[in-house]
Structure formats: structure tokens, C-alpha cells
Amino acid sequence: MPTARQESGDKGEKLVKKLCSCPKCKREGTFRLLPTNFKCADIICDFCGYLAQIKSKKVRNIEKIPSTILGAKWQPQKDRMDAGIYFPLYLVLMKDREYAIYYLSADLQEPEMFIKRKPLSDSAKRAGWVGFKYDMTTVPEGAIVRLV
């Protein structure tokens, strides 16, 4: 049974797939969802191979970017950052039946926006697991754009 957060994430991924065209090849309807738990990416363009990450968050105001967004597992993200690889980010903000889709290109991301979290406690279901969060306050003004 998926959690409320997982359901929100699934809904956000489906919205991007349905409503957004590929920024690289400009084609519509070519986005495909990657398998659950694919590392650091959620969507691929089946024409040009463009990869992107999608994060969804329930908010009170879809016009305001939250200061932080929960990321995923830290080590795969860190390994890619160490290699100079960043994936574009789609941010889906949802409030009741309203939503907004924002986009941050890979070339506008800096290591400072990725904050390592503390390991989960010994009593947690996934004890020791380490994730990260996006610090959106480090994103330069105007870098993240609203698409929908």
C-alpha cells in the first residue's frame, strides 16, 4: 500500500509526463516514466534520451517555491555530483486540486543545493538510510521557471 507521499509523487510524475514536452528535442508525448527506485531520474524522453528528476510536494501556496524539498538517497546523488553530473529537476507543487509545474535545468544547479540528511534512526524501518534534501534557497532568482 503506497503512502500519501508516494501517491503524491506518482501523481506529480504523471502530470509532468502528460503536460510537459521534452526541453531537448521539443517533442510532445515522448516522456516515459522510469521504473520505481531508478537512481536520480524519474523520466526519460523515448526519442532523444533526455533524463530528468521529478519531485512533488503538497503546499499551501503553489506560487511559492518551498525552501526545501525532500530528495532521495544521498550516495547516488553524491557520486553523480562528484562526476559533474546533474539531472534537470521538475518540481510539482500541489494544493488540493490545484498544481503548478516548475523546471530547473541541470546547468543551474550547484553542489550547495544538495544537503545530506542524518541517517535514519536504529528504530526506523530503513535504519541507517541516508537521504538528502534540496535547499531551494540557494537557487538563483529567476533560475527556476514555471511551466504549467
N, CA, C and O of each residue as an XYZ file, in Angstrom:
592
protein
N       0.842     -1.182      0.000
C       0.000      0.000      0.000
C       0.892      1.252      0.000
O       1.689      1.430      0.921
N       0.772      2.122     -1.017
C       1.611      3.317     -1.071
C       1.222      4.332      0.001
O       0.057      4.449      0.383
N       2.232      5.062      0.474
C       1.991      6.127      1.445
C       1.408      7.341      0.723
O       1.397      7.395     -0.507
N       0.928      8.306      1.489
C       0.387      9.539      0.908
C       1.479     10.272      0.126
O       1.211     10.844     -0.930
N       2.696     10.254      0.640
C       3.820     10.919     -0.039
C       4.125     10.211     -1.366
O       4.404     10.867     -2.370
N       4.071      8.883     -1.367
C       4.313      8.131     -2.608
C       3.210      8.403     -3.630
O       3.487      8.549     -4.820
N       1.970      8.470     -3.170
C       0.862      8.776     -4.077
C       1.017     10.170     -4.679
O       0.745     10.378     -5.862
N       1.456     11.117     -3.859
C       1.695     12.477     -4.333
C       2.809     12.479     -5.388
O       2.698     13.144     -6.419
N       3.869     11.736     -5.121
C       4.971     11.635     -6.079
C       4.542     11.018     -7.395
O       4.925     11.490     -8.466
N       3.743      9.959     -7.312
C       3.228      9.308     -8.532
C       2.370     10.275     -9.343
O       2.472     10.329    -10.569
N       1.527     11.033     -8.654
C       0.663     11.996     -9.338
C       1.503     13.067    -10.037
O       1.216     13.440    -11.174
N       2.538     13.560     -9.356
C       3.421     14.566     -9.946
C       4.132     14.048    -11.184
O       4.239     14.761    -12.181
N       4.620     12.813    -11.131
C       5.298     12.220    -12.281
C       4.345     12.100    -13.469
O       4.725     12.381    -14.606
N       3.116     11.685    -13.205
C       2.131     11.543    -14.280
C       1.759     12.895    -14.879
O       1.519     12.987    -16.082
N       1.707     13.949    -14.060
C       1.410     15.282    -14.573
C       2.512     15.770    -15.509
O       2.223     16.310    -16.577
N       3.767     15.586    -15.118
C       4.887     16.005    -15.973
C       4.861     15.222    -17.277
O       5.013     15.800    -18.354
N       4.672     13.921    -17.188
C       4.625     13.070    -18.383
C       3.540     13.534    -19.346
O       3.755     13.585    -20.557
N       2.379     13.871    -18.805
C       1.228     14.242    -19.630
C       1.315     15.667    -20.178
O       0.939     15.910    -21.324
N       1.811     16.617    -19.365
C       1.688     18.029    -19.710
C       2.951     18.698    -20.252
O       2.878     19.795    -20.805
N       4.096     18.055    -20.102
C       5.350     18.717    -20.484
C       5.963     18.076    -21.724
O       5.930     16.858    -21.896
N       6.518     18.921    -22.577
C       7.253     18.413    -23.734
C       8.733     18.353    -23.380
O       9.169     18.993    -22.423
N       9.493     17.604    -24.130
C      10.909     17.439    -23.858
C      11.650     18.747    -24.144
O      11.533     19.286    -25.245
N      12.411     19.267    -23.177
C      13.147     20.509    -23.406
C      14.301     20.358    -24.409
O      14.753     21.344    -24.991
N      14.766     19.137    -24.604
C      15.900     18.916    -25.508
C      15.455     18.808    -26.968
O      15.960     19.536    -27.823
N      14.515     17.906    -27.261
C      14.102     17.683    -28.658
C      12.804     18.407    -29.009
O      12.401     18.447    -30.171
N      12.146     18.984    -27.979
C      10.911     19.767    -28.153
C       9.687     18.937    -28.558
O       8.651     19.508    -28.898
N       9.784     17.633    -28.528
C       8.646     16.783    -28.903
C       7.679     16.648    -27.739
O       8.075     16.671    -26.574
N       6.420     16.507    -28.072
C       5.378     16.280    -27.073
C       5.015     14.802    -27.047
O       5.065     14.117    -28.068
N       4.648     14.323    -25.859
C       4.189     12.945    -25.725
C       5.282     11.898    -25.763
O       4.994     10.716    -25.951
N       6.539     12.308    -25.589
C       7.641     11.343    -25.663
C       8.204     10.959    -24.298
O       9.077     10.095    -24.215
N       7.720     11.585    -23.231
C       8.210     11.238    -21.896
C       7.662      9.884    -21.460
O       6.483      9.587    -21.656
N       8.520      9.075    -20.872
C       8.141      7.783    -20.296
C       8.676      7.744    -18.865
O       9.782      8.210    -18.590
N       7.877      7.183    -17.963
C       8.306      7.050    -16.573
C       9.305      5.911    -16.446
O       9.125      4.842    -17.029
N      10.348      6.150    -15.688
C      11.334      5.109    -15.416
C      10.831      4.220    -14.276
O       9.926      4.619    -13.543
N      11.396      3.040    -14.118
C      10.952      2.154    -13.033
C      11.139      2.800    -11.663
O      12.055      3.598    -11.468
N      10.283      2.458    -10.731
C      10.400      2.937     -9.356
C      11.791      2.606     -8.832
O      12.324      1.526     -9.087
N      12.369      3.546     -8.098
C      13.694      3.422     -7.494
C      14.846      3.466     -8.500
O      15.969      3.093     -8.159
N      14.589      3.915     -9.733
C      15.680      4.199    -10.665
C      16.474      5.345    -10.045
O      15.878      6.324     -9.596
N      17.775      5.250    -10.008
C      18.586      6.223     -9.275
C      18.674      7.571     -9.968
O      19.102      7.670    -11.118
N      18.262      8.604     -9.252
C      18.437     10.016     -9.610
C      17.627     10.509    -10.805
O      17.794     11.662    -11.203
N      16.780      9.709    -11.382
C      15.951     10.162    -12.502
C      14.604      9.447    -12.451
O      14.500      8.318    -11.973
N      13.578     10.128    -12.951
C      12.223      9.572    -12.931
C      11.604      9.461    -14.306
O      10.647      8.713    -14.505
N      12.150     10.206    -15.260
C      11.506     10.292    -16.573
C      12.566     10.322    -17.670
O      13.667     10.837    -17.476
N      12.216      9.761    -18.824
C      13.113      9.760    -19.977
C      12.309     10.080    -21.233
O      11.156      9.669    -21.367
N      12.921     10.806    -22.136
C      12.306     11.036    -23.443
C      12.668      9.842    -24.314
O      13.848      9.554    -24.517
N      11.662      9.147    -24.825
C      11.957      7.948    -25.608
C      12.383      8.282    -27.040
O      12.587      7.376    -27.848
N      12.519      9.570    -27.359
C      13.047      9.961    -28.663
C      14.533     10.320    -28.563
O      15.354      9.805    -29.322
N      14.873     11.213    -27.616
C      16.257     11.700    -27.557
C      17.049     11.217    -26.343
O      18.256     11.449    -26.270
N      16.393     10.548    -25.386
C      17.090     10.024    -24.221
C      17.262     11.003    -23.078
O      17.968     10.699    -22.116
N      16.641     12.164    -23.154
C      16.707     13.175    -22.099
C      16.190     12.588    -20.791
O      15.117     11.984    -20.760
N      16.954     12.764    -19.703
C      16.581     12.278    -18.375
C      16.313     13.452    -17.447
O      16.956     14.496    -17.562
N      15.366     13.288    -16.525
C      15.090     14.330    -15.538
C      14.545     13.713    -14.252
O      14.004     12.607    -14.242
N      14.709     14.464    -13.183
C      14.201     14.100    -11.866
C      12.900     14.861    -11.637
O      12.771     16.006    -12.070
N      11.942     14.242    -10.967
C      10.675     14.902    -10.632
C      10.467     14.791     -9.126
O      10.557     13.707     -8.551
N      10.190     15.924     -8.504
C       9.850     15.954     -7.086
C       8.506     16.635     -6.926
O       8.230     17.642     -7.577
N       7.675     16.087     -6.062
C       6.345     16.624     -5.806
C       6.221     16.979     -4.338
O       6.796     16.322     -3.470
N       5.458     18.033     -4.076
C       5.249     18.435     -2.692
C       3.892     19.094     -2.552
O       3.490     19.915     -3.377
N       3.190     18.715     -1.485
C       1.931     19.378     -1.150
C       2.281     20.659     -0.399
O       3.081     20.649      0.537
N       1.665     21.764     -0.827
C       1.978     23.074     -0.267
C       0.695     23.866     -0.028
O      -0.382     23.459     -0.461
N       0.815     24.986      0.655
C      -0.329     25.880      0.876
C      -0.471     26.892     -0.245
O      -1.557     27.420     -0.484
N       0.648     27.162     -0.940
C       0.644     28.174     -2.000
C       1.484     27.654     -3.167
O       2.704     27.540     -3.048
N       0.840     27.340     -4.291
C       1.567     26.786     -5.434
C       2.394     27.846     -6.171
O       3.150     27.517     -7.085
N       2.253     29.105     -5.778
C       3.012     30.194     -6.404
C       4.367     30.409     -5.733
O       5.207     31.147     -6.248
N       4.579     29.763     -4.584
C       5.801     29.996     -3.803
C       6.624     28.712     -3.722
O       6.124     27.676     -3.284
N       7.881     28.783     -4.142
C       8.779     27.632     -4.075
C       9.152     27.396     -2.606
O       9.598     28.322     -1.929
N       8.974     26.170     -2.108
C       9.355     25.876     -0.714
C      10.867     26.025     -0.525
O      11.636     25.913     -1.479
N      11.273     26.275      0.698
C      12.706     26.441      0.962
C      13.462     25.118      0.842
O      14.636     25.109      0.473
N      12.802     24.004      1.151
C      13.441     22.690      0.999
C      12.475     21.695      0.366
O      11.256     21.803      0.503
N      13.052     20.733     -0.323
C      12.313     19.640     -0.939
C      13.051     18.352     -0.588
O      14.275     18.289     -0.709
N      12.327     17.333     -0.156
C      12.982     16.058      0.128
C      13.513     15.446     -1.163
O      12.819     15.400     -2.179
N      14.744     14.982     -1.104
C      15.367     14.327     -2.249
C      15.229     12.821     -2.123
O      14.195     12.318     -1.683
N      16.262     12.113     -2.508
C      16.252     10.658     -2.467
C      17.496     10.190     -1.700
O      17.939     10.852     -0.762
N      18.044      9.064     -2.100
C      19.215      8.514     -1.424
C      20.442      9.382     -1.721
O      20.665      9.792     -2.860
N      21.223      9.652     -0.686
C      22.356     10.556     -0.783
C      23.492     10.015     -1.656
O      23.982     10.743     -2.519
N      23.917      8.793     -1.468
C      25.142      8.326     -2.127
C      25.078      8.364     -3.659
O      26.031      8.834     -4.282
N      24.003      7.891     -4.290
C      23.961      8.009     -5.755
C      24.013      9.470     -6.226
O      24.626      9.774     -7.249
N      23.367     10.368     -5.476
C      23.407     11.789     -5.835
C      24.822     12.327     -5.684
O      25.311     13.039     -6.560
N      25.480     11.994     -4.584
C      26.844     12.467     -4.352
C      27.793     11.935     -5.414
O      28.634     12.679     -5.919
N      27.668     10.655     -5.761
C      28.532     10.075     -6.793
C      28.382     10.821     -8.116
O      29.376     11.090     -8.792
N      27.173     11.150     -8.483
C      26.954     11.883     -9.732
C      27.493     13.308     -9.638
O      28.086     13.812    -10.592
N      27.291     13.951     -8.502
C      27.821     15.309     -8.330
C      29.346     15.299     -8.409
O      29.935     16.182     -9.033
N      29.989     14.316     -7.787
C      31.450     14.210     -7.851
C      31.936     14.036     -9.286
O      33.046     14.444     -9.628
N      31.096     13.426    -10.122
C      31.440     13.233    -11.543
C      30.960     14.410    -12.402
O      31.137     14.398    -13.620
N      30.356     15.421    -11.774
C      29.877     16.588    -12.510
C      28.588     16.350    -13.268
O      28.296     17.046    -14.241
N      27.809     15.361    -12.823
C      26.552     15.022    -13.495
C      25.378     15.474    -12.637
O      25.245     15.085    -11.476
N      24.536     16.298    -13.233
C      23.316     16.763    -12.576
C      22.149     16.511    -13.516
O      22.287     16.631    -14.733
N      21.010     16.165    -12.954
C      19.815     15.958    -13.763
C      18.872     17.148    -13.582
O      18.727     17.656    -12.470
N      18.237     17.593    -14.656
C      17.240     18.656    -14.530
C      16.163     18.241    -13.531
O      15.912     17.054    -13.323
N      15.533     19.239    -12.920
C      14.536     18.987    -11.888
C      13.190     19.597    -12.279
O      13.087     20.790    -12.566
N      12.163     18.746    -12.281
C      10.785     19.216    -12.376
C      10.241     19.201    -10.959
O      10.355     18.198    -10.255
N       9.653     20.309    -10.543
C       9.067     20.419     -9.221
C       7.565     20.621     -9.382
O       7.117     21.606     -9.968
N       6.795     19.674     -8.854
C       5.339     19.747     -8.942
C       4.805     20.126     -7.566
O       4.943     19.369     -6.605
N       4.194     21.303     -7.482
C       3.593     21.757     -6.234
C       2.089     21.556     -6.327
O       1.461     21.922     -7.321
N       1.519     20.969     -5.278
C       0.092     20.632     -5.286
C      -0.612     21.176     -4.051
O      -0.104     21.108     -2.932
N      -1.800     21.715     -4.297
C      -2.679     22.168     -3.219
C      -4.089     21.778     -3.612
O      -4.648     22.317     -4.567
N      -4.658     20.850     -2.881
C      -5.984     20.324     -3.200
C      -5.991     19.855     -4.663
O      -5.257     18.932     -5.015
N      -6.803     20.475     -5.507
C      -6.863     20.074     -6.924
C      -6.054     20.997     -7.829
O      -6.048     20.826     -9.048
N      -5.377     21.968     -7.237
C      -4.516     22.880     -7.993
C      -3.103     22.322     -8.044
O      -2.681     21.594     -7.145
N      -2.378     22.665     -9.094
C      -0.973     22.268     -9.172
C      -0.217     23.248    -10.055
O      -0.801     23.964    -10.869
N       1.084     23.261     -9.872
C       1.987     24.043    -10.703
C       3.213     23.185    -10.964
O       3.651     22.441    -10.087
N       3.771     23.286    -12.173
C       4.980     22.542    -12.518
C       6.085     23.555    -12.806
O       5.943     24.434    -13.657
N       7.176     23.411    -12.084
C       8.347     24.275    -12.251
C       9.506     23.439    -12.794
O       9.514     22.214    -12.676
N      10.485     24.125    -13.390
C      11.621     23.452    -14.016
C      12.913     24.168    -13.640
O      12.994     25.396    -13.683
N      13.920     23.380    -13.272
C      15.265     23.893    -13.001
C      16.249     23.077    -13.820
O      16.389     21.874    -13.603
N      16.928     23.717    -14.753
C      17.851     22.986    -15.618
C      19.089     22.536    -14.845
O      19.435     23.111    -13.812
N      19.736     21.516    -15.352
C      20.906     20.932    -14.695
C      22.058     21.922    -14.589
O      22.777     21.927    -13.591
N      22.242     22.763    -15.607
C      23.380     23.680    -15.602
C      23.240     24.821    -14.596
O      24.192     25.572    -14.385
N      22.079     24.963    -13.977
C      21.880     25.991    -12.961
C      21.911     25.423    -11.548
O      21.617     26.136    -10.589
N      22.261     24.159    -11.412
C      22.349     23.526    -10.095
C      23.795     23.550     -9.605
O      24.734     23.404    -10.388
N      23.952     23.735     -8.310
C      25.265     23.769     -7.664
C      25.282     22.769     -6.511
O      24.229     22.461     -5.952
N      26.448     22.261     -6.149
C      26.527     21.293     -5.043
C      25.895     21.790     -3.742
O      25.393     20.986     -2.956
N      25.913     23.101     -3.507
C      25.379     23.665     -2.268
C      23.879     23.437     -2.111
O      23.355     23.512     -1.000
N      23.198     23.165     -3.197
C      21.743     22.978     -3.072
C      21.373     21.578     -2.586
O      20.206     21.325     -2.286
N      22.326     20.681     -2.502
C      22.086     19.305     -2.083
C      22.631     19.117     -0.663
O      23.843     19.134     -0.449
N      21.735     18.939      0.289
C      22.105     18.852      1.704
C      21.907     17.420      2.201
O      20.797     16.886      2.181
N      23.008     16.812      2.647
C      22.951     15.452      3.190
C      22.158     15.458      4.489
O      22.343     16.334      5.334
N      21.275     14.480      4.643
C      20.485     14.349      5.867
C      21.160     13.369      6.822
O      22.051     12.613      6.435
N      20.717     13.399      8.070
C      21.224     12.449      9.062
C      20.696     11.057      8.733
O      19.602     10.928      8.182
N      21.459     10.011      9.063
C      20.955      8.639      8.850
C      19.687      8.401      9.669
O      19.520      8.959     10.753
N      18.797      7.563      9.133
C      17.594      7.212      9.876
C      17.985      6.453     11.144
O      18.990      5.743     11.170
N      17.187      6.612     12.180
C      17.493      6.008     13.489
C      17.441      4.485     13.423
O      16.896      3.904     12.484
N      18.013      3.863     14.425
C      18.045      2.395     14.502
C      16.646      1.790     14.561
O      16.453      0.634     14.183
N      15.678      2.557     15.030
C      14.316      2.034     15.146
C      13.502      2.238     13.859
O      12.374      1.754     13.762
N      14.058      2.944     12.882
C      13.340      3.200     11.632
C      13.256      1.938     10.783
O      14.063      1.019     10.923
N      12.267      1.914      9.907
C      12.083      0.765      9.016
C      13.327      0.527      8.157
O      13.720     -0.615      7.920
N      13.938      1.618      7.696
C      15.173      1.515      6.904
C      16.319      2.141      7.690
O      16.917      3.124      7.253
N      16.618      1.570      8.843
C      17.640      2.099      9.749
C      18.961      2.335      9.014
O      19.427      1.493      8.246
N      19.552      3.513      9.273
C      20.846      3.844      8.681
C      20.774      4.476      7.291
O      21.773      4.996      6.793
N      19.603      4.434      6.669
C      19.456      5.006      5.326
C      19.733      6.508      5.366
O      19.283      7.202      6.278
N      20.472      7.005      4.378
C      20.831      8.420      4.334
C      20.274      9.045      3.056
O      20.548      8.577      1.951
N      19.502     10.089      3.223
C      18.944     10.799      2.089
C      19.510     12.204      1.995
O      20.473     12.548      2.681
N      18.905     13.006      1.141
C      19.299     14.405      1.033
C      18.056     15.247      0.812
O      16.974     14.737      0.524
N      18.241     16.540      0.953
C      17.167     17.469      0.626
C      17.734     18.551     -0.288
O      18.919     18.878     -0.237
N      16.858     19.091     -1.118
C      17.224     20.212     -1.975
C      17.027     21.493     -1.173
O      15.948     21.719     -0.627
N      18.041     22.321     -1.098
C      17.918     23.630     -0.469
C      17.598     24.628     -1.575
O      18.495     25.110     -2.266
N      16.337     24.928     -1.734
C      15.892     25.779     -2.834
C      16.239     27.250     -2.607
O      16.124     28.061     -3.526
N      16.663     27.602     -1.383
C      17.062     28.996     -1.121
C      18.375     29.324     -1.816
O      18.712     30.499     -1.962
N      19.126     28.312     -2.248
C      20.401     28.549     -2.927
C      20.236     28.735     -4.437
O      21.187     29.103     -5.127
N      19.040     28.485     -4.944
C      18.786     28.619     -6.380
C      18.701     30.100     -6.726
O      17.938     30.835     -6.098
N      19.474     30.551     -7.718
C      19.451     31.981     -8.078
C      18.069     32.447     -8.516
O      17.304     31.685     -9.108
N      17.762     33.690     -8.224
C      16.493     34.303     -8.619
C      16.289     34.151    -10.125
O      17.179     34.471    -10.913
N      15.126     33.667    -10.517
C      14.800     33.525    -11.928
C      15.287     32.234    -12.573
O      14.984     31.976    -13.738
N      16.039     31.418    -11.831
C      16.570     30.183    -12.409
C      15.516     29.102    -12.563
O      15.558     28.310    -13.504
N      14.572     29.074    -11.636
C      13.513     28.076    -11.713
C      12.301     28.740    -12.382
O      11.859     29.815    -11.974
N      11.783     28.081    -13.407
C      10.700     28.686    -14.188
C       9.426     27.855    -14.087
O       9.470     26.628    -13.997
N       8.308     28.540    -14.104
C       7.028     27.829    -14.068
C       6.622     27.456    -15.489
O       6.609     28.298    -16.386
N       6.293     26.187    -15.677
C       5.859     25.685    -16.978
C       4.341     25.592    -17.082
O       3.761     25.927    -18.116
N       3.705     25.140    -16.015
C       2.253     24.920    -16.012
C       1.675     25.528    -14.751
O       0.466     25.464    -14.532
